[in-house]
């Protein structure tokens, strides 16, 4: 029997509808959440991401500013802009689009963003708060992964979750969030021995490795929830996940497709973070 498909696009639209309604109320009360996006250089993929963020702000009623800076912008000038945005009262979220040009130290820039406005959830204070279980702005893609699992109706608590990939932006925070939801979590990476033996024990399998169609049905326990974070551009221009969707969906439980699974959730979670940050800064949360 073919597994239920987790429709990330629809779920994302449902969440956006709620955000739009809440922002509308705030605007009526005279308060508009604001997001500033900073893009340095002309990386084509980054330009698309930034345009999509701008579009989401517009559709949901947020105030938005996009700062498009030339590729040769100095680190000092970028840090000065971040500092200005940190102090700008109508901006509640700041996102500096990564990757940055090689001559700029990404860590220095992330560290310079006010943690209260760090809607990407990459600042060490937010990462630390996530680690110790305190309130923080959560990184967007991992937060989207958890939201998708929750919306399958499958209880996370008590389940064995396996996460393949241990990057700071996806694998590690996903594993922390799953622990927060009371799953028992196993993490796999490129040096994991006998990975299939572990993944076949997973009730929930999250894959974030960046290798097209790597995980086939032989990695998956029948009925497991499978979340595919991978976004890999194939030679034919098509997008593929890290999971071989066609074979895995024949044995898994609810499964995300690529595209249309995790992808649409990332910007939606960014918009949610911006609203959370705005309400906290305004003393409304
Ligand atoms: P990354 O920084 O390259 O990390 C990849 C991780 O996968 C590493 O921990 C690596 O292990 C592990 N890995 C690589 N090959 C492996 C293998 N054969 N077996 C087991 N583990 C393996 O990648 P990332 O930034 O986390 O991104 C992962 C994927 O998610 C990419 O396709 C990316 O495009 C996608 N992504 C999607 C979104 C979205 O919005 N949907 C957002 C972010 C990322 P080691 O640590 O041992 O090297």
Boltz pocket constraint, residues with backbone or C-beta under 6 A from the ligand:
constraints:
  - pocket:
      binder: B
      contacts: [[A, 141], [A, 164], [A, 165], [A, 166], [A, 167], [A, 168], [A, 169], [A, 170], [A, 171], [A, 188], [A, 189], [A, 190], [A, 191], [A, 192], [A, 207], [A, 208], [A, 209], [A, 210], [A, 211], [A, 228], [A, 229], [A, 230], [A, 231], [A, 232], [A, 262], [A, 263], [A, 266]]
      max_distance: 6.0
